[in-house]
Amino acid sequence: MEQQVGLTRSHRGQTAFFSGLSAEQAVERTYIRRGYQILARRWRGKAGEVDLIARTGACVVFVEVKKSRSFAAAAERLGRRQMQRITGAAAEFLATEPDGQDTEARFDAALVDGHGRTRILENAFDLG
C-alpha cells in the first residue's frame, strides 16, 4: 500500500510539472503574438527563478506564470516572498544588460485558468 501512495504522489508531481510547463508555453505564445522578443525561459539566478523574460522595445519584462482552476485562484498563488525572490533574480539578470539596473523593466503576472486561457497583468508586483 505504501508503494501505491508513493506512485500516486510522484504521478501528481509529474502532472503538476507538465501542467505548469504547458501554462508557461501558452503564456510565451501570448507574448510572442504581442510582438515581444523572448530572452529567457526559466532563468535561474542566485536569488531564484523567473519563468519568462521578454523584451518589448527597451523594456525588459519579467513574467511569473501562475496556473489554477480560475484566474482569481491563480492570482492568489503569487505571494510577497515569491515576488521578492523574483525581483532579486531580476536584479541579477539586469546586471547583464548594457544599462544594468537603469534598464527599463516591469514585472507581469501571467495567469492561466483551468481551460488554458491566459490573462496578463502588467506591472503586477506591488512591493511597497
ABEGO torsion letter per residue (X at the ends): XAAAAAAAAAAAAAAAAAAAAAAAAAAAAAAAAAGBBBABBGBBBAAEBBABBBBBEABBBBBBBBBBABAAAAAAABBAAAAAAAAAAAAAAAAABAAEAABBBBBBBBBBBAAGBBBBBBGABBAX
